[in-house]
Amino acid sequence: MGAGWIRARAPATIANLGPGFDVFVLAVRGPADEVAVRPATRDSLQVHGVEAAGIPSTFSGNTAGIAIEALRAATGISQALEVRVVKGIPPGRGLGSSAGSCAAAALAFLKAFPKSRDLGIAGVLRAAVEGEAAVSGRHFDNLAGALLGGFVVLGSSEPLLLTREPVSPGIALAIAIPDFVLRTADMRKILPPVVPLRDAVSNVGHAAILALALARGDAALAGRCLEDRFAEPVRAPFLDGYAEARSAALKAGATGFALCGSGSSVFAFAPNSGVAGSLAEAMCDAFRSRGHAATPLVTAVDNRVPSAGLLPPFGRRFSVLLGRGPPSISRSRPTEISSVVA
């Protein structure tokens, strides 16, 4: 590793996508976190950017620092680092803020220490998720989306089973970002331990068609498949303005509406950026009617692969299937990944 700064960037993400709890995630073009690292005599970390004052700035308390420490444990690399995190993803809005920092830190580490690339995608995911686990629970969806881009479906984390698809440019995203925070850890605590069979079946059916709609570029069908009977019904009461934003989106022509992750942001699919702009403004106006400032974001799925060139090459569409491995991080090299490129 040289003496200068090494930088990496990871995009915002939207997880769950209605019925796809802990399974579906989209990378979002636009907001992103950047992490820069350089060698030092002792570990240190600074945070700059969007709402940086409310984010932990210690190496052991920030998700970027935790992810780097886990990668060092997995690889045996012991170099102390100075770390700078530049936040472009607002925290507590359901846009994968903690995962963005984890992913950007992991990518910077891979750039700085080529030996670490031997971990492969599975090893990097298993190490970097330690940052997510520290603040919002051990779930891989946002992190996988931030590392791989596009539309990622996570079938299992142990053994690892995921697939990545680009999303048709025929689908635009309309997002409303209110000025208040909902903590993912709190929103996970309120989830029901048991789901009625008919609700489980509904979610599976809607999720299956949603995946097809995204791949085909059918924004109208994708919107109709955002119905969630598991997480959103219990989370919605904690989101002031949810009912108004949903009503406004549907009146403005959206075929569906959902939380971004666990909130507080909400989104809808649209057939183009013009329609997405109208939907985003309508949802923001609904939050404003409740006394909350809100920012519209008109964007699309980010189909770029942030880890390209740092991990084994994949095509635009690929699957990763890995046999069952150790439940915790070890210093040994993990089992090789078997990848399928379509």
C-alpha atoms as a printed R data frame, in Angstrom:
    type eleno elety resid chain resno       x       y       z
1   ATOM     1    CA   MET     A     1   0.000   0.000   0.000
2   ATOM     2    CA   GLY     A     2   1.339   3.418  -0.954
3   ATOM     3    CA   ALA     A     3   1.393   6.473   1.286
4   ATOM     4    CA   GLY     A     4  -1.409   8.358  -0.458
5   ATOM     5    CA   TRP     A     5  -5.172   8.230  -0.089
6   ATOM     6    CA   ILE     A     6  -7.047   5.368  -1.722
7   ATOM     7    CA   ARG     A     7 -10.736   6.085  -2.345
8   ATOM     8    CA   ALA     A     8 -13.822   4.052  -3.116
9   ATOM     9    CA   ARG     A     9 -17.498   4.838  -3.543
10  ATOM    10    CA   ALA     A    10 -20.681   2.831  -2.909
11  ATOM    11    CA   PRO     A    11 -24.252   3.764  -3.904
12  ATOM    12    CA   ALA     A    12 -27.388   4.184  -1.848
13  ATOM    13    CA   THR     A    13 -29.719   1.190  -1.847
14  ATOM    14    CA   ILE     A    14 -33.394   0.400  -1.346
15  ATOM    15    CA   ALA     A    15 -34.001  -2.940   0.356
16  ATOM    16    CA   ASN     A    16 -37.139  -5.048   0.795
17  ATOM    17    CA   LEU     A    17 -39.016  -3.486  -2.157
18  ATOM    18    CA   GLY     A    18 -42.384  -4.180  -0.610
19  ATOM    19    CA   PRO     A    19 -42.775  -7.976  -0.349
20  ATOM    20    CA   GLY     A    20 -39.057  -8.807  -0.591
21  ATOM    21    CA   PHE     A    21 -38.091  -8.433   3.078
22  ATOM    22    CA   ASP     A    22 -34.348  -9.085   3.563
23  ATOM    23    CA   VAL     A    23 -34.290 -10.596   0.049
24  ATOM    24    CA   PHE     A    24 -34.589  -7.804  -2.563
25  ATOM    25    CA   VAL     A    25 -32.396  -4.731  -2.959
26  ATOM    26    CA   LEU     A    26 -31.844  -2.087  -5.636
27  ATOM    27    CA   ALA     A    27 -28.754   0.083  -6.024
28  ATOM    28    CA   VAL     A    28 -29.807   3.704  -6.508
29  ATOM    29    CA   ARG     A    29 -28.074   6.089  -8.875
30  ATOM    30    CA   GLY     A    30 -27.058   9.360  -7.215
31  ATOM    31    CA   PRO     A    31 -26.509   9.418  -3.441
32  ATOM    32    CA   ALA     A    32 -23.353   7.579  -2.396
33  ATOM    33    CA   ASP     A    33 -20.804   7.258   0.399
34  ATOM    34    CA   GLU     A    34 -17.086   7.621  -0.206
35  ATOM    35    CA   VAL     A    35 -14.373   6.163   2.008
36  ATOM    36    CA   ALA     A    36 -10.687   7.033   1.725
37  ATOM    37    CA   VAL     A    37  -7.890   5.178   3.519
38  ATOM    38    CA   ARG     A    38  -4.153   5.648   3.906
39  ATOM    39    CA   PRO     A    39  -1.504   4.006   6.097
40  ATOM    40    CA   ALA     A    40  -0.995   5.372   9.597
41  ATOM    41    CA   THR     A    41   0.745   4.531  12.842
42  ATOM    42    CA   ARG     A    42  -2.600   4.100  14.590
43  ATOM    43    CA   ASP     A    43  -6.221   3.752  13.536
44  ATOM    44    CA   SER     A    44  -8.319   6.912  13.259
45  ATOM    45    CA   LEU     A    45 -11.556   7.863  11.527
46  ATOM    46    CA   GLN     A    46 -13.270  11.107  10.555
47  ATOM    47    CA   VAL     A    47 -16.765  11.616   9.160
48  ATOM    48    CA   HIS     A    48 -17.770  14.432   6.809
49  ATOM    49    CA   GLY     A    49 -20.754  15.187   4.620
50  ATOM    50    CA   VAL     A    50 -24.505  14.714   5.021
51  ATOM    51    CA   GLU     A    51 -25.582  14.763   8.688
52  ATOM    52    CA   ALA     A    52 -22.042  13.824   9.725
53  ATOM    53    CA   ALA     A    53 -22.432  15.323  13.197
54  ATOM    54    CA   GLY     A    54 -24.829  12.546  14.230
55  ATOM    55    CA   ILE     A    55 -22.679   9.664  12.990
56  ATOM    56    CA   PRO     A    56 -20.072   7.911  15.190
57  ATOM    57    CA   SER     A    57 -16.550   9.077  14.355
58  ATOM    58    CA   THR     A    58 -14.549   6.449  16.205
59  ATOM    59    CA   PHE     A    59 -12.926   3.556  14.368
60  ATOM    60    CA   SER     A    60 -14.681   1.011  16.557
61  ATOM    61    CA   GLY     A    61 -18.053   2.779  16.450
62  ATOM    62    CA   ASN     A    62 -18.433   3.572  12.744
63  ATOM    63    CA   THR     A    63 -19.616   0.908  10.317
64  ATOM    64    CA   ALA     A    64 -16.705   1.661   7.972
65  ATOM    65    CA   GLY     A    65 -14.153   1.080  10.724
66  ATOM    66    CA   ILE     A    66 -15.904  -2.075  11.910
67  ATOM    67    CA   ALA     A    67 -15.955  -3.473   8.366
68  ATOM    68    CA   ILE     A    68 -12.243  -2.745   7.919
69  ATOM    69    CA   GLU     A    69 -11.405  -4.430  11.222
70  ATOM    70    CA   ALA     A    70 -13.387  -7.504  10.160
71  ATOM    71    CA   LEU     A    71 -11.573  -7.598   6.818
72  ATOM    72    CA   ARG     A    72  -8.242  -7.389   8.624
73  ATOM    73    CA   ALA     A    73  -9.266 -10.304  10.836
74  ATOM    74    CA   ALA     A    74 -10.306 -12.325   7.781
75  ATOM    75    CA   THR     A    75  -7.076 -11.659   5.878
76  ATOM    76    CA   GLY     A    76  -4.425 -11.313   8.566
77  ATOM    77    CA   ILE     A    77  -3.562  -7.804   7.334
78  ATOM    78    CA   SER     A    78  -2.655  -5.656  10.336
79  ATOM    79    CA   GLN     A    79  -1.794  -2.257   8.814
80  ATOM    80    CA   ALA     A    80  -3.189   0.647  10.860
81  ATOM    81    CA   LEU     A    81  -5.240   3.086   8.796
82  ATOM    82    CA   GLU     A    82  -6.430   6.663   8.727
83  ATOM    83    CA   VAL     A    83  -9.993   6.585   7.402
84  ATOM    84    CA   ARG     A    84 -12.136   9.404   6.051
85  ATOM    85    CA   VAL     A    85 -15.828   8.795   5.458
86  ATOM    86    CA   VAL     A    86 -17.717  11.277   3.287
87  ATOM    87    CA   LYS     A    87 -21.449  10.716   3.683
88  ATOM    88    CA   GLY     A    88 -23.663  11.280   0.696
89  ATOM    89    CA   ILE     A    89 -26.415   8.945   1.929
90  ATOM    90    CA   PRO     A    90 -28.521  10.428   4.745
91  ATOM    91    CA   PRO     A    91 -28.762   8.095   7.765
92  ATOM    92    CA   GLY     A    92 -32.030   6.691   9.057
93  ATOM    93    CA   ARG     A    93 -33.940   7.213   5.809
94  ATOM    94    CA   GLY     A    94 -34.047   3.652   4.502
95  ATOM    95    CA   LEU     A    95 -31.450   4.273   1.793
96  ATOM    96    CA   GLY     A    96 -28.741   1.941   3.069
97  ATOM    97    CA   SER     A    97 -26.586   4.542   4.787
98  ATOM    98    CA   SER     A    98 -24.747   2.160   7.118
99  ATOM    99    CA   ALA     A    99 -24.276  -0.392   4.321
100 ATOM   100    CA   GLY     A   100 -22.970   2.321   1.995
101 ATOM   101    CA   SER     A   101 -20.173   3.120   4.438
102 ATOM   102    CA   CYS     A   102 -19.430  -0.600   4.955
103 ATOM   103    CA   ALA     A   103 -19.289  -1.250   1.221
104 ATOM   104    CA   ALA     A   104 -17.169   1.796   0.394
105 ATOM   105    CA   ALA     A   105 -14.754   0.867   3.190
106 ATOM   106    CA   ALA     A   106 -14.536  -2.706   1.926
107 ATOM   107    CA   LEU     A   107 -13.882  -1.526  -1.639
108 ATOM   108    CA   ALA     A   108 -11.169   0.876  -0.451
109 ATOM   109    CA   PHE     A   109  -9.578  -1.972   1.522
110 ATOM   110    CA   LEU     A   110  -9.612  -4.224  -1.560
111 ATOM   111    CA   LYS     A   111  -7.926  -1.480  -3.566
112 ATOM   112    CA   ALA     A   112  -5.321  -0.850  -0.880
113 ATOM   113    CA   PHE     A   113  -4.473  -4.505  -0.199
114 ATOM   114    CA   PRO     A   114  -4.699  -6.697  -3.328
115 ATOM   115    CA   LYS     A   115  -4.126  -9.800  -1.175
116 ATOM   116    CA   SER     A   116  -7.572  -9.252   0.353
117 ATOM   117    CA   ARG     A   117  -9.224  -9.922  -3.018
118 ATOM   118    CA   ASP     A   118  -8.548 -13.620  -2.440
119 ATOM   119    CA   LEU     A   119 -11.559 -13.532  -0.108
120 ATOM   120    CA   GLY     A   120 -13.835 -13.339  -3.114
121 ATOM   121    CA   ILE     A   121 -17.284 -11.850  -2.948
122 ATOM   122    CA   ALA     A   122 -18.491 -14.238  -0.253
123 ATOM   123    CA   GLY     A   123 -15.603 -13.496   2.079
124 ATOM   124    CA   VAL     A   124 -15.941  -9.756   1.577
125 ATOM   125    CA   LEU     A   125 -19.685  -9.890   2.266
126 ATOM   126    CA   ARG     A   126 -19.241 -11.965   5.411
127 ATOM   127    CA   ALA     A   127 -16.597  -9.620   6.775
128 ATOM   128    CA   ALA     A   128 -18.132  -6.288   5.812
129 ATOM   129    CA   VAL     A   129 -21.555  -7.257   7.186
130 ATOM   130    CA   GLU     A   130 -20.053  -6.940  10.664
131 ATOM   131    CA   GLY     A   131 -20.477  -3.191  10.274
132 ATOM   132    CA   GLU     A   132 -24.165  -3.593   9.467
133 ATOM   133    CA   ALA     A   133 -24.615  -6.066  12.317
134 ATOM   134    CA   ALA     A   134 -23.309  -3.534  14.812
135 ATOM   135    CA   VAL     A   135 -25.988  -0.959  14.043
136 ATOM   136    CA   SER     A   136 -28.978  -2.590  12.367
137 ATOM   137    CA   GLY     A   137 -28.723  -6.374  12.509
138 ATOM   138    CA   ARG     A   138 -26.974  -9.055  10.480
139 ATOM   139    CA   HIS     A   139 -28.717  -8.765   7.129
140 ATOM   140    CA   PHE     A   140 -26.869  -8.826   3.807
141 ATOM   141    CA   ASP     A   141 -29.329  -7.181   1.416
142 ATOM   142    CA   ASN     A   142 -28.217  -3.528   1.457
143 ATOM   143    CA   LEU     A   143 -24.548  -4.477   1.570
144 ATOM   144    CA   ALA     A   144 -24.882  -6.863  -1.382
145 ATOM   145    CA   GLY     A   145 -26.656  -4.166  -3.398
146 ATOM   146    CA   ALA     A   146 -23.999  -1.575  -2.567
147 ATOM   147    CA   LEU     A   147 -21.179  -3.932  -3.624
148 ATOM   148    CA   LEU     A   148 -22.802  -5.422  -6.719
149 ATOM   149    CA   GLY     A   149 -25.209  -2.778  -8.036
150 ATOM   150    CA   GLY     A   150 -28.346  -3.448 -10.060
151 ATOM   151    CA   PHE     A   151 -31.090  -5.638  -8.604
152 ATOM   152    CA   VAL     A   152 -29.844  -8.264  -6.148
153 ATOM   153    CA   VAL     A   153 -31.910 -11.136  -4.806
154 ATOM   154    CA   LEU     A   154 -30.503 -12.871  -1.741
155 ATOM   155    CA   GLY     A   155 -31.836 -16.409  -1.414
156 ATOM   156    CA   SER     A   156 -29.655 -17.348   1.537
157 ATOM   157    CA   SER     A   157 -26.666 -16.003   3.429
158 ATOM   158    CA   GLU     A   158 -25.528 -19.372   4.835
159 ATOM   159    CA   PRO     A   159 -24.875 -20.980   2.459
160 ATOM   160    CA   LEU     A   160 -24.514 -17.924   0.250
161 ATOM   161    CA   LEU     A   161 -26.986 -17.865  -2.621
162 ATOM   162    CA   LEU     A   162 -27.611 -14.656  -4.534
163 ATOM   163    CA   THR     A   163 -28.298 -13.462  -8.029
164 ATOM   164    CA   ARG     A   164 -27.780 -10.097  -9.654
165 ATOM   165    CA   GLU     A   165 -29.759  -8.642 -12.555
166 ATOM   166    CA   PRO     A   166 -29.568  -5.261 -14.264
167 ATOM   167    CA   VAL     A   167 -32.859  -3.371 -14.273
168 ATOM   168    CA   SER     A   168 -34.303  -2.046 -17.494
169 ATOM   169    CA   PRO     A   169 -33.812   1.709 -18.025
170 ATOM   170    CA   GLY     A   170 -37.545   1.742 -18.739
171 ATOM   171    CA   ILE     A   171 -38.137   1.945 -14.976
172 ATOM   172    CA   ALA     A   172 -37.575   5.207 -13.107
173 ATOM   173    CA   LEU     A   173 -37.591   5.722  -9.335
174 ATOM   174    CA   ALA     A   174 -39.590   8.412  -7.542
175 ATOM   175    CA   ILE     A   175 -38.373   8.863  -3.963
176 ATOM   176    CA   ALA     A   176 -39.490  11.197  -1.185
177 ATOM   177    CA   ILE     A   177 -36.980  11.702   1.639
178 ATOM   178    CA   PRO     A   178 -38.550  13.275   4.750
179 ATOM   179    CA   ASP     A   179 -36.510  15.156   7.316
180 ATOM   180    CA   PHE     A   180 -36.969  12.665  10.163
181 ATOM   181    CA   VAL     A   181 -35.185   9.449  11.061
182 ATOM   182    CA   LEU     A   182 -36.423   5.909  11.604
183 ATOM   183    CA   ARG     A   183 -33.739   3.617  13.017
184 ATOM   184    CA   THR     A   184 -33.533   0.248  11.309
185 ATOM   185    CA   ALA     A   185 -32.727  -1.529  14.577
186 ATOM   186    CA   ASP     A   186 -35.921  -0.146  16.154
187 ATOM   187    CA   MET     A   187 -38.036  -1.011  13.116
188 ATOM   188    CA   ARG     A   188 -36.799  -4.603  13.159
189 ATOM   189    CA   LYS     A   189 -37.768  -5.042  16.803
190 ATOM   190    CA   ILE     A   190 -41.457  -4.475  16.068
191 ATOM   191    CA   LEU     A   191 -41.742  -7.136  13.355
192 ATOM   192    CA   PRO     A   192 -44.183  -9.979  14.076
193 ATOM   193    CA   PRO     A   193 -42.598 -13.358  14.948
194 ATOM   194    CA   VAL     A   194 -45.308 -15.256  13.059
195 ATOM   195    CA   VAL     A   195 -46.870 -14.506   9.667
196 ATOM   196    CA   PRO     A   196 -50.294 -15.906   8.681
197 ATOM   197    CA   LEU     A   197 -50.087 -18.405   5.841
198 ATOM   198    CA   ARG     A   198 -52.212 -16.344   3.454
199 ATOM   199    CA   ASP     A   199 -49.995 -13.298   4.020
200 ATOM   200    CA   ALA     A   200 -46.846 -15.337   3.437
201 ATOM   201    CA   VAL     A   201 -48.297 -16.708   0.197
202 ATOM   202    CA   SER     A   202 -49.262 -13.199  -0.907
203 ATOM   203    CA   ASN     A   203 -45.754 -11.901  -0.311
204 ATOM   204    CA   VAL     A   204 -44.141 -14.792  -2.176
205 ATOM   205    CA   GLY     A   205 -46.439 -14.323  -5.161
206 ATOM   206    CA   HIS     A   206 -45.984 -10.563  -5.345
207 ATOM   207    CA   ALA     A   207 -42.221 -10.891  -4.927
208 ATOM   208    CA   ALA     A   208 -41.944 -13.403  -7.755
209 ATOM   209    CA   ILE     A   209 -43.811 -11.200 -10.227
210 ATOM   210    CA   LEU     A   210 -41.960  -8.089  -9.022
211 ATOM   211    CA   ALA     A   211 -38.621  -9.680  -9.917
212 ATOM   212    CA   LEU     A   212 -39.874 -10.485 -13.418
213 ATOM   213    CA   ALA     A   213 -41.328  -7.004 -13.873
214 ATOM   214    CA   LEU     A   214 -38.048  -5.335 -12.949
215 ATOM   215    CA   ALA     A   215 -36.101  -7.483 -15.375
216 ATOM   216    CA   ARG     A   216 -38.628  -6.825 -18.160
217 ATOM   217    CA   GLY     A   217 -38.848  -3.071 -17.542
218 ATOM   218    CA   ASP     A   218 -42.567  -3.080 -16.739
219 ATOM   219    CA   ALA     A   219 -42.950  -0.211 -14.269
220 ATOM   220    CA   ALA     A   220 -46.725  -0.553 -13.996
221 ATOM   221    CA   LEU     A   221 -46.587  -4.249 -13.108
222 ATOM   222    CA   ALA     A   222 -43.677  -3.698 -10.716
223 ATOM   223    CA   GLY     A   223 -45.687  -1.066  -8.886
224 ATOM   224    CA   ARG     A   224 -48.692  -3.363  -8.517
225 ATOM   225    CA   CYS     A   225 -46.435  -5.959  -6.886
226 ATOM   226    CA   LEU     A   226 -45.156  -3.717  -4.081
227 ATOM   227    CA   GLU     A   227 -47.857  -4.896  -1.683
228 ATOM   228    CA   ASP     A   228 -46.337  -6.169   1.574
229 ATOM   229    CA   ARG     A   229 -48.356  -7.939   4.275
230 ATOM   230    CA   PHE     A   230 -45.463  -8.575   6.641
231 ATOM   231    CA   ALA     A   231 -43.285  -5.581   7.574
232 ATOM   232    CA   GLU     A   232 -44.971  -2.500   6.144
233 ATOM   233    CA   PRO     A   233 -48.302  -2.806   8.013
234 ATOM   234    CA   VAL     A   234 -46.553  -2.722  11.404
235 ATOM   235    CA   ARG     A   235 -43.992  -0.090  10.412
236 ATOM   236    CA   ALA     A   236 -46.354   2.373   8.707
237 ATOM   237    CA   PRO     A   237 -47.874   3.736  11.954
238 ATOM   238    CA   PHE     A   238 -44.420   4.950  12.992
239 ATOM   239    CA   LEU     A   239 -44.026   6.974   9.797
240 ATOM   240    CA   ASP     A   240 -45.919  10.239  10.170
241 ATOM   241    CA   GLY     A   241 -47.319  11.088   6.748
242 ATOM   242    CA   TYR     A   242 -47.223   7.542   5.390
243 ATOM   243    CA   ALA     A   243 -50.956   7.357   4.637
244 ATOM   244    CA   GLU     A   244 -50.958  10.801   3.051
245 ATOM   245    CA   ALA     A   245 -47.889  10.043   0.915
246 ATOM   246    CA   ARG     A   246 -49.346   6.750  -0.247
247 ATOM   247    CA   SER     A   247 -52.646   8.371  -1.177
248 ATOM   248    CA   ALA     A   248 -50.875  11.187  -3.001
249 ATOM   249    CA   ALA     A   249 -48.721   8.772  -4.992
250 ATOM   250    CA   LEU     A   250 -51.688   6.684  -6.090
251 ATOM   251    CA   LYS     A   251 -53.722   9.776  -7.005
252 ATOM   252    CA   ALA     A   252 -50.773  11.027  -9.069
253 ATOM   253    CA   GLY     A   253 -50.821   7.820 -11.104
254 ATOM   254    CA   ALA     A   254 -48.515   5.403  -9.291
255 ATOM   255    CA   THR     A   255 -49.556   1.759  -9.492
256 ATOM   256    CA   GLY     A   256 -47.901   1.047  -6.155
257 ATOM   257    CA   PHE     A   257 -46.020   2.568  -3.249
258 ATOM   258    CA   ALA     A   258 -43.645   1.273  -0.565
259 ATOM   259    CA   LEU     A   259 -41.182   2.138   2.146
260 ATOM   260    CA   CYS     A   260 -37.516   2.397   1.300
261 ATOM   261    CA   GLY     A   261 -36.134  -0.291   3.595
262 ATOM   262    CA   SER     A   262 -37.637   0.387   7.008
263 ATOM   263    CA   GLY     A   263 -38.219   4.077   6.213
264 ATOM   264    CA   SER     A   264 -38.481   6.970   6.574
265 ATOM   265    CA   SER     A   265 -38.173   7.468   2.808
266 ATOM   266    CA   VAL     A   266 -40.850   6.134   0.455
267 ATOM   267    CA   PHE     A   267 -40.779   5.350  -3.245
268 ATOM   268    CA   ALA     A   268 -42.756   4.423  -6.329
269 ATOM   269    CA   PHE     A   269 -41.817   3.100  -9.753
270 ATOM   270    CA   ALA     A   270 -42.512   5.161 -12.865
271 ATOM   271    CA   PRO     A   271 -42.226   4.592 -16.639
272 ATOM   272    CA   ASN     A   272 -40.006   7.673 -17.137
273 ATOM   273    CA   SER     A   273 -38.360  10.541 -15.268
274 ATOM   274    CA   GLY     A   274 -41.178  12.976 -16.039
275 ATOM   275    CA   VAL     A   275 -43.783  10.838 -14.327
276 ATOM   276    CA   ALA     A   276 -41.318  10.079 -11.529
277 ATOM   277    CA   GLY     A   277 -40.886  13.801 -10.907
278 ATOM   278    CA   SER     A   278 -44.632  14.284 -10.484
279 ATOM   279    CA   LEU     A   279 -44.872  11.309  -8.124
280 ATOM   280    CA   ALA     A   280 -41.904  12.427  -6.020
281 ATOM   281    CA   GLU     A   281 -43.304  15.947  -5.631
282 ATOM   282    CA   ALA     A   282 -46.753  14.613  -4.730
283 ATOM   283    CA   MET     A   283 -45.286  12.401  -1.996
284 ATOM   284    CA   CYS     A   284 -43.139  15.250  -0.665
285 ATOM   285    CA   ASP     A   285 -46.161  17.583  -0.578
286 ATOM   286    CA   ALA     A   286 -47.966  14.977   1.509
287 ATOM   287    CA   PHE     A   287 -45.159  14.971   4.081
288 ATOM   288    CA   ARG     A   288 -45.123  18.762   4.056
289 ATOM   289    CA   SER     A   289 -48.828  18.768   4.806
290 ATOM   290    CA   ARG     A   290 -47.911  16.962   8.036
291 ATOM   291    CA   GLY     A   291 -45.304  19.582   8.901
292 ATOM   292    CA   HIS     A   292 -42.226  17.701   7.666
293 ATOM   293    CA   ALA     A   293 -39.744  19.009   5.160
294 ATOM   294    CA   ALA     A   294 -39.105  16.480   2.403
295 ATOM   295    CA   THR     A   295 -36.726  16.223  -0.533
296 ATOM   296    CA   PRO     A   296 -37.722  14.653  -3.868
297 ATOM   297    CA   LEU     A   297 -35.292  12.392  -5.689
298 ATOM   298    CA   VAL     A   298 -35.889  11.319  -9.275
299 ATOM   299    CA   THR     A   299 -33.436   8.659 -10.285
300 ATOM   300    CA   ALA     A   300 -32.999   5.123 -11.610
301 ATOM   301    CA   VAL     A   301 -31.402   1.864 -10.650
302 ATOM   302    CA   ASP     A   302 -27.600   2.022 -10.708
303 ATOM   303    CA   ASN     A   303 -26.624  -0.945 -12.875
304 ATOM   304    CA   ARG     A   304 -22.893  -0.394 -12.497
305 ATOM   305    CA   VAL     A   305 -20.931  -2.997 -10.497
306 ATOM   306    CA   PRO     A   306 -18.991  -1.070  -7.791
307 ATOM   307    CA   SER     A   307 -16.716  -4.053  -7.130
308 ATOM   308    CA   ALA     A   308 -15.780  -4.459 -10.805
309 ATOM   309    CA   GLY     A   309 -12.038  -4.968 -11.203
310 ATOM   310    CA   LEU     A   310 -11.590  -5.792  -7.512
311 ATOM   311    CA   LEU     A   311 -13.318  -9.164  -7.358
312 ATOM   312    CA   PRO     A   312 -13.539 -11.961  -9.943
313 ATOM   313    CA   PRO     A   313 -15.119 -10.593 -13.132
314 ATOM   314    CA   PHE     A   314 -18.810 -11.130 -13.648
315 ATOM   315    CA   GLY     A   315 -21.202 -10.280 -16.426
316 ATOM   316    CA   ARG     A   316 -24.189  -7.972 -16.071
317 ATOM   317    CA   ARG     A   317 -26.205 -10.961 -14.921
318 ATOM   318    CA   PHE     A   318 -24.696 -13.490 -12.582
319 ATOM   319    CA   SER     A   319 -25.372 -15.792  -9.671
320 ATOM   320    CA   VAL     A   320 -23.164 -16.708  -6.742
321 ATOM   321    CA   LEU     A   321 -23.586 -20.079  -5.067
322 ATOM   322    CA   LEU     A   322 -21.254 -21.047  -2.246
323 ATOM   323    CA   GLY     A   323 -21.275 -24.218  -0.184
324 ATOM   324    CA   ARG     A   324 -21.846 -24.053   3.531
325 ATOM   325    CA   GLY     A   325 -18.857 -22.515   5.282
326 ATOM   326    CA   PRO     A   326 -17.835 -21.604   8.823
327 ATOM   327    CA   PRO     A   327 -20.404 -19.517  10.730
328 ATOM   328    CA   SER     A   328 -17.800 -16.951  11.754
329 ATOM   329    CA   ILE     A   329 -14.909 -15.133  10.122
330 ATOM   330    CA   SER     A   330 -11.660 -17.092  10.020
331 ATOM   331    CA   ARG     A   331  -8.195 -16.220   8.835
332 ATOM   332    CA   SER     A   332  -8.175 -19.033   6.323
333 ATOM   333    CA   ARG     A   333  -9.089 -18.516   2.694
334 ATOM   334    CA   PRO     A   334 -12.783 -19.312   2.113
335 ATOM   335    CA   THR     A   335 -14.081 -21.910  -0.280
336 ATOM   336    CA   GLU     A   336 -13.854 -20.826  -3.888
337 ATOM   337    CA   ILE     A   337 -16.972 -19.277  -5.377
338 ATOM   338    CA   SER     A   338 -18.770 -21.060  -8.138
339 ATOM   339    CA   SER     A   339 -20.202 -18.349 -10.374
340 ATOM   340    CA   VAL     A   340 -22.638 -18.607 -13.228
341 ATOM   341    CA   VAL     A   341 -22.480 -15.919 -15.879
342 ATOM   342    CA   ALA     A   342 -25.428 -15.555 -18.221
